[in-house]
Amino acid sequence: MKKPEVLAPAGNRSKAEAAIAFGADALYLAGKQYGMRAGAGNFSQSDLEDTLSYARQRGVRVYVTVNIFAHNEHLQELPSYLEYLDSVAVDGLIVADPGVFRLARLHAPHTPLHISTQANVTNVEALRFWHALGAKRVVLARELEREEIKAAAAAGAAEVEVFVHGAMCMAYSGRCMLSKTLTGRDANLGACAQSCRWSYQVVESSRPGEYFPVEETEEGTYLFNSKDLCLVEQVPELMEMGVDSLKIEGRMKSVYYTAAATRAYRLAVDHCAAGTWNDDVAKQLRCELSKVSHRRYYTGFYYGDQPGTHWGSSSYEQPYDFVGVATGCDAGQLSVDVRNRLRSGDVVEILQPTRPVLQYTIPTMRRTDTGENVTEAHANTEVTMAVEVEIQPRSILRRSRA
């Protein structure tokens, strides 16, 4: 059984470090241009170089997205950007546009090329096509069923990467014009307004002003709004198929999301490789993933027959609040970067990178900046508190809303 790469999203430096701490084998991220998540923090050249160095010291690969569908105006500065990425030796470029692919072959000749899911590879001949042109890896379209993924992995052509977790799109693997049509923000240039998440109603032309819900609700219907993908329980099957990389969506989501999702898929892969996977492990990991902010989960197109529209609402299920990140633990004192209001007496869970989740009651805290003892701390402050056990750095503190 091949042990696939766990590939985590990195919207900025702190998310990159969290992904690495919680078990990512590789990161994917974008520079300040040419990526499909223009709203993420993304990476300046100095940030990218620092992150590359940090990742390499820990044996983690870094792939850079250059996967917009470029217009002529975008091509002028692209060659120099590709040459730069080649010079710093990133581990791969993720591209979708054939023109960008051609320029990457010319201006980044030493850098492996990965074909983005935006290219909509849905069959083995398309996989072979890109491989023959020089692609090392293909990120399959998210619309493939189980047997189609299996056939791609068995084709013996390019490496196969599969999305296993995160947001889905109502268009073919993200090639959507809804945002551009309604708002002028082009999803294919990284500026999606997520118009598919809005509520829609029908108006009949002869009766203007009369709104007819597509479903029988007073609020209208979220006609195009999709559920979130979750394939953690299918990891053993994907590993048996020989898939090379398991990809987690979410560069615009929180550090907590990045940490929790990476940890869950890291544990899934490791349990399968060690022969310790069972129903209890699957249930535990699914439970962990339910504790991050998400829309209702489903298995996407994997089984071919599951409806993916989330009719009722586009809001997230948020059973836990992300309240802090552990920045250090020394001599029984835990330092915490507070991200949400924290009070003495709060019962929190501490999600550690490689150790079990702990339950902990917040004691009186001490502000790092003033030295004052406090019973309440707010976001953007650092506090220390007494702990009886060693807590790993970068651990996540979360509090149940129940």
Secondary structure as a PSIPRED ss2 file (coil, helix, strand):
# PSIPRED VFORMAT (PSIPRED V4.0)

   1 M C   1.000  0.000  0.000
   2 K C   1.000  0.000  0.000
   3 K C   1.000  0.000  0.000
   4 P C   1.000  0.000  0.000
   5 E E   0.000  0.000  1.000
   6 V E   0.000  0.000  1.000
   7 L E   0.000  0.000  1.000
   8 A E   0.000  0.000  1.000
   9 P E   0.000  0.000  1.000
  10 A C   1.000  0.000  0.000
  11 G C   1.000  0.000  0.000
  12 N C   1.000  0.000  0.000
  13 R H   0.000  1.000  0.000
  14 S H   0.000  1.000  0.000
  15 K H   0.000  1.000  0.000
  16 A H   0.000  1.000  0.000
  17 E H   0.000  1.000  0.000
  18 A H   0.000  1.000  0.000
  19 A H   0.000  1.000  0.000
  20 I H   0.000  1.000  0.000
  21 A H   0.000  1.000  0.000
  22 F C   1.000  0.000  0.000
  23 G C   1.000  0.000  0.000
  24 A C   1.000  0.000  0.000
  25 D C   1.000  0.000  0.000
  26 A E   0.000  0.000  1.000
  27 L E   0.000  0.000  1.000
  28 Y E   0.000  0.000  1.000
  29 L E   0.000  0.000  1.000
  30 A E   0.000  0.000  1.000
  31 G E   0.000  0.000  1.000
  32 K C   1.000  0.000  0.000
  33 Q C   1.000  0.000  0.000
  34 Y C   1.000  0.000  0.000
  35 G C   1.000  0.000  0.000
  36 M C   1.000  0.000  0.000
  37 R C   1.000  0.000  0.000
  38 A C   1.000  0.000  0.000
  39 G C   1.000  0.000  0.000
  40 A C   1.000  0.000  0.000
  41 G C   1.000  0.000  0.000
  42 N C   1.000  0.000  0.000
  43 F E   0.000  0.000  1.000
  44 S C   1.000  0.000  0.000
  45 Q H   0.000  1.000  0.000
  46 S H   0.000  1.000  0.000
  47 D H   0.000  1.000  0.000
  48 L H   0.000  1.000  0.000
  49 E H   0.000  1.000  0.000
  50 D H   0.000  1.000  0.000
  51 T H   0.000  1.000  0.000
  52 L H   0.000  1.000  0.000
  53 S H   0.000  1.000  0.000
  54 Y H   0.000  1.000  0.000
  55 A H   0.000  1.000  0.000
  56 R H   0.000  1.000  0.000
  57 Q H   0.000  1.000  0.000
  58 R C   1.000  0.000  0.000
  59 G C   1.000  0.000  0.000
  60 V C   1.000  0.000  0.000
  61 R E   0.000  0.000  1.000
  62 V E   0.000  0.000  1.000
  63 Y E   0.000  0.000  1.000
  64 V E   0.000  0.000  1.000
  65 T E   0.000  0.000  1.000
  66 V C   1.000  0.000  0.000
  67 N C   1.000  0.000  0.000
  68 I C   1.000  0.000  0.000
  69 F C   1.000  0.000  0.000
  70 A C   1.000  0.000  0.000
  71 H C   1.000  0.000  0.000
  72 N H   0.000  1.000  0.000
  73 E H   0.000  1.000  0.000
  74 H H   0.000  1.000  0.000
  75 L C   1.000  0.000  0.000
  76 Q C   1.000  0.000  0.000
  77 E C   1.000  0.000  0.000
  78 L H   0.000  1.000  0.000
  79 P H   0.000  1.000  0.000
  80 S H   0.000  1.000  0.000
  81 Y H   0.000  1.000  0.000
  82 L H   0.000  1.000  0.000
  83 E H   0.000  1.000  0.000
  84 Y H   0.000  1.000  0.000
  85 L H   0.000  1.000  0.000
  86 D H   0.000  1.000  0.000
  87 S H   0.000  1.000  0.000
  88 V C   1.000  0.000  0.000
  89 A C   1.000  0.000  0.000
  90 V C   1.000  0.000  0.000
  91 D C   1.000  0.000  0.000
  92 G E   0.000  0.000  1.000
  93 L E   0.000  0.000  1.000
  94 I E   0.000  0.000  1.000
  95 V E   0.000  0.000  1.000
  96 A C   1.000  0.000  0.000
  97 D C   1.000  0.000  0.000
  98 P H   0.000  1.000  0.000
  99 G H   0.000  1.000  0.000
 100 V H   0.000  1.000  0.000
 101 F H   0.000  1.000  0.000
 102 R H   0.000  1.000  0.000
 103 L H   0.000  1.000  0.000
 104 A H   0.000  1.000  0.000
 105 R H   0.000  1.000  0.000
 106 L H   0.000  1.000  0.000
 107 H H   0.000  1.000  0.000
 108 A C   1.000  0.000  0.000
 109 P C   1.000  0.000  0.000
 110 H C   1.000  0.000  0.000
 111 T C   1.000  0.000  0.000
 112 P C   1.000  0.000  0.000
 113 L E   0.000  0.000  1.000
 114 H E   0.000  0.000  1.000
 115 I E   0.000  0.000  1.000
 116 S C   1.000  0.000  0.000
 117 T H   0.000  1.000  0.000
 118 Q H   0.000  1.000  0.000
 119 A H   0.000  1.000  0.000
 120 N C   1.000  0.000  0.000
 121 V C   1.000  0.000  0.000
 122 T C   1.000  0.000  0.000
 123 N C   1.000  0.000  0.000
 124 V H   0.000  1.000  0.000
 125 E H   0.000  1.000  0.000
 126 A H   0.000  1.000  0.000
 127 L H   0.000  1.000  0.000
 128 R H   0.000  1.000  0.000
 129 F H   0.000  1.000  0.000
 130 W H   0.000  1.000  0.000
 131 H H   0.000  1.000  0.000
 132 A H   0.000  1.000  0.000
 133 L H   0.000  1.000  0.000
 134 G C   1.000  0.000  0.000
 135 A C   1.000  0.000  0.000
 136 K C   1.000  0.000  0.000
 137 R E   0.000  0.000  1.000
 138 V E   0.000  0.000  1.000
 139 V E   0.000  0.000  1.000
 140 L C   1.000  0.000  0.000
 141 A C   1.000  0.000  0.000
 142 R C   1.000  0.000  0.000
 143 E C   1.000  0.000  0.000
 144 L C   1.000  0.000  0.000
 145 E C   1.000  0.000  0.000
 146 R H   0.000  1.000  0.000
 147 E H   0.000  1.000  0.000
 148 E H   0.000  1.000  0.000
 149 I H   0.000  1.000  0.000
 150 K H   0.000  1.000  0.000
 151 A H   0.000  1.000  0.000
 152 A H   0.000  1.000  0.000
 153 A H   0.000  1.000  0.000
 154 A H   0.000  1.000  0.000
 155 A C   1.000  0.000  0.000
 156 G C   1.000  0.000  0.000
 157 A C   1.000  0.000  0.000
 158 A C   1.000  0.000  0.000
 159 E E   0.000  0.000  1.000
 160 V E   0.000  0.000  1.000
 161 E E   0.000  0.000  1.000
 162 V E   0.000  0.000  1.000
 163 F E   0.000  0.000  1.000
 164 V E   0.000  0.000  1.000
 165 H E   0.000  0.000  1.000
 166 G E   0.000  0.000  1.000
 167 A E   0.000  0.000  1.000
 168 M C   1.000  0.000  0.000
 169 C C   1.000  0.000  0.000
 170 M C   1.000  0.000  0.000
 171 A C   1.000  0.000  0.000
 172 Y H   0.000  1.000  0.000
 173 S H   0.000  1.000  0.000
 174 G H   0.000  1.000  0.000
 175 R C   1.000  0.000  0.000
 176 C C   1.000  0.000  0.000
 177 M C   1.000  0.000  0.000
 178 L H   0.000  1.000  0.000
 179 S H   0.000  1.000  0.000
 180 K H   0.000  1.000  0.000
 181 T H   0.000  1.000  0.000
 182 L H   0.000  1.000  0.000
 183 T H   0.000  1.000  0.000
 184 G C   1.000  0.000  0.000
 185 R C   1.000  0.000  0.000
 186 D C   1.000  0.000  0.000
 187 A H   0.000  1.000  0.000
 188 N H   0.000  1.000  0.000
 189 L H   0.000  1.000  0.000
 190 G C   1.000  0.000  0.000
 191 A C   1.000  0.000  0.000
 192 C C   1.000  0.000  0.000
 193 A C   1.000  0.000  0.000
 194 Q C   1.000  0.000  0.000
 195 S H   0.000  1.000  0.000
 196 C H   0.000  1.000  0.000
 197 R H   0.000  1.000  0.000
 198 W C   1.000  0.000  0.000
 199 S C   1.000  0.000  0.000
 200 Y E   0.000  0.000  1.000
 201 Q E   0.000  0.000  1.000
 202 V E   0.000  0.000  1.000
 203 V E   0.000  0.000  1.000
 204 E C   1.000  0.000  0.000
 205 S C   1.000  0.000  0.000
 206 S C   1.000  0.000  0.000
 207 R C   1.000  0.000  0.000
 208 P C   1.000  0.000  0.000
 209 G C   1.000  0.000  0.000
 210 E C   1.000  0.000  0.000
 211 Y E   0.000  0.000  1.000
 212 F E   0.000  0.000  1.000
 213 P E   0.000  0.000  1.000
 214 V C   1.000  0.000  0.000
 215 E C   1.000  0.000  0.000
 216 E C   1.000  0.000  0.000
 217 T C   1.000  0.000  0.000
 218 E C   1.000  0.000  0.000
 219 E C   1.000  0.000  0.000
 220 G C   1.000  0.000  0.000
 221 T E   0.000  0.000  1.000
 222 Y C   1.000  0.000  0.000
 223 L C   1.000  0.000  0.000
 224 F C   1.000  0.000  0.000
 225 N C   1.000  0.000  0.000
 226 S E   0.000  0.000  1.000
 227 K C   1.000  0.000  0.000
 228 D E   0.000  0.000  1.000
 229 L E   0.000  0.000  1.000
 230 C E   0.000  0.000  1.000
 231 L C   1.000  0.000  0.000
 232 V H   0.000  1.000  0.000
 233 E H   0.000  1.000  0.000
 234 Q H   0.000  1.000  0.000
 235 V H   0.000  1.000  0.000
 236 P H   0.000  1.000  0.000
 237 E H   0.000  1.000  0.000
 238 L H   0.000  1.000  0.000
 239 M H   0.000  1.000  0.000
 240 E H   0.000  1.000  0.000
 241 M H   0.000  1.000  0.000
 242 G C   1.000  0.000  0.000
 243 V C   1.000  0.000  0.000
 244 D C   1.000  0.000  0.000
 245 S E   0.000  0.000  1.000
 246 L E   0.000  0.000  1.000
 247 K E   0.000  0.000  1.000
 248 I E   0.000  0.000  1.000
 249 E C   1.000  0.000  0.000
 250 G C   1.000  0.000  0.000
 251 R C   1.000  0.000  0.000
 252 M C   1.000  0.000  0.000
 253 K C   1.000  0.000  0.000
 254 S C   1.000  0.000  0.000
 255 V H   0.000  1.000  0.000
 256 Y H   0.000  1.000  0.000
 257 Y H   0.000  1.000  0.000
 258 T H   0.000  1.000  0.000
 259 A H   0.000  1.000  0.000
 260 A H   0.000  1.000  0.000
 261 A H   0.000  1.000  0.000
 262 T H   0.000  1.000  0.000
 263 R H   0.000  1.000  0.000
 264 A H   0.000  1.000  0.000
 265 Y H   0.000  1.000  0.000
 266 R H   0.000  1.000  0.000
 267 L H   0.000  1.000  0.000
 268 A H   0.000  1.000  0.000
 269 V H   0.000  1.000  0.000
 270 D H   0.000  1.000  0.000
 271 H H   0.000  1.000  0.000
 272 C H   0.000  1.000  0.000
 273 A H   0.000  1.000  0.000
 274 A H   0.000  1.000  0.000
 275 G C   1.000  0.000  0.000
 276 T C   1.000  0.000  0.000
 277 W C   1.000  0.000  0.000
 278 N C   1.000  0.000  0.000
 279 D H   0.000  1.000  0.000
 280 D H   0.000  1.000  0.000
 281 V H   0.000  1.000  0.000
 282 A H   0.000  1.000  0.000
 283 K H   0.000  1.000  0.000
 284 Q H   0.000  1.000  0.000
 285 L H   0.000  1.000  0.000
 286 R H   0.000  1.000  0.000
 287 C H   0.000  1.000  0.000
 288 E H   0.000  1.000  0.000
 289 L H   0.000  1.000  0.000
 290 S H   0.000  1.000  0.000
 291 K C   1.000  0.000  0.000
 292 V C   1.000  0.000  0.000
 293 S C   1.000  0.000  0.000
 294 H E   0.000  0.000  1.000
 295 R C   1.000  0.000  0.000
 296 R C   1.000  0.000  0.000
 297 Y E   0.000  0.000  1.000
 298 Y E   0.000  0.000  1.000
 299 T C   1.000  0.000  0.000
 300 G C   1.000  0.000  0.000
 301 F C   1.000  0.000  0.000
 302 Y C   1.000  0.000  0.000
 303 Y C   1.000  0.000  0.000
 304 G C   1.000  0.000  0.000
 305 D C   1.000  0.000  0.000
 306 Q C   1.000  0.000  0.000
 307 P C   1.000  0.000  0.000
 308 G C   1.000  0.000  0.000
 309 T E   0.000  0.000  1.000
 310 H C   1.000  0.000  0.000
 311 W C   1.000  0.000  0.000
 312 G C   1.000  0.000  0.000
 313 S C   1.000  0.000  0.000
 314 S C   1.000  0.000  0.000
 315 S C   1.000  0.000  0.000
 316 Y C   1.000  0.000  0.000
 317 E E   0.000  0.000  1.000
 318 Q C   1.000  0.000  0.000
 319 P C   1.000  0.000  0.000
 320 Y E   0.000  0.000  1.000
 321 D E   0.000  0.000  1.000
 322 F E   0.000  0.000  1.000
 323 V E   0.000  0.000  1.000
 324 G E   0.000  0.000  1.000
 325 V E   0.000  0.000  1.000
 326 A E   0.000  0.000  1.000
 327 T E   0.000  0.000  1.000
 328 G E   0.000  0.000  1.000
 329 C E   0.000  0.000  1.000
 330 D E   0.000  0.000  1.000
 331 A C   1.000  0.000  0.000
 332 G C   1.000  0.000  0.000
 333 Q E   0.000  0.000  1.000
 334 L E   0.000  0.000  1.000
 335 S E   0.000  0.000  1.000
 336 V E   0.000  0.000  1.000
 337 D E   0.000  0.000  1.000
 338 V E   0.000  0.000  1.000
 339 R C   1.000  0.000  0.000
 340 N C   1.000  0.000  0.000
 341 R C   1.000  0.000  0.000
 342 L E   0.000  0.000  1.000
 343 R E   0.000  0.000  1.000
 344 S C   1.000  0.000  0.000
 345 G C   1.000  0.000  0.000
 346 D C   1.000  0.000  0.000
 347 V E   0.000  0.000  1.000
 348 V E   0.000  0.000  1.000
 349 E E   0.000  0.000  1.000
 350 I E   0.000  0.000  1.000
 351 L E   0.000  0.000  1.000
 352 Q C   1.000  0.000  0.000
 353 P C   1.000  0.000  0.000
 354 T C   1.000  0.000  0.000
 355 R C   1.000  0.000  0.000
 356 P C   1.000  0.000  0.000
 357 V C   1.000  0.000  0.000
 358 L E   0.000  0.000  1.000
 359 Q E   0.000  0.000  1.000
 360 Y E   0.000  0.000  1.000
 361 T E   0.000  0.000  1.000
 362 I C   1.000  0.000  0.000
 363 P C   1.000  0.000  0.000
 364 T C   1.000  0.000  0.000
 365 M E   0.000  0.000  1.000
 366 R E   0.000  0.000  1.000
 367 R E   0.000  0.000  1.000
 368 T C   1.000  0.000  0.000
 369 D C   1.000  0.000  0.000
 370 T C   1.000  0.000  0.000
 371 G C   1.000  0.000  0.000
 372 E C   1.000  0.000  0.000
 373 N E   0.000  0.000  1.000
 374 V E   0.000  0.000  1.000
 375 T C   1.000  0.000  0.000
 376 E E   0.000  0.000  1.000
 377 A E   0.000  0.000  1.000
 378 H C   1.000  0.000  0.000
 379 A C   1.000  0.000  0.000
 380 N C   1.000  0.000  0.000
 381 T C   1.000  0.000  0.000
 382 E E   0.000  0.000  1.000
 383 V E   0.000  0.000  1.000
 384 T E   0.000  0.000  1.000
 385 M E   0.000  0.000  1.000
 386 A E   0.000  0.000  1.000
 387 V C   1.000  0.000  0.000
 388 E C   1.000  0.000  0.000
 389 V C   1.000  0.000  0.000
 390 E C   1.000  0.000  0.000
 391 I C   1.000  0.000  0.000
 392 Q C   1.000  0.000  0.000
 393 P C   1.000  0.000  0.000
 394 R C   1.000  0.000  0.000
 395 S C   1.000  0.000  0.000
 396 I E   0.000  0.000  1.000
 397 L E   0.000  0.000  1.000
 398 R E   0.000  0.000  1.000
 399 R E   0.000  0.000  1.000
 400 S E   0.000  0.000  1.000
 401 R C   1.000  0.000  0.000
 402 A C   1.000  0.000  0.000
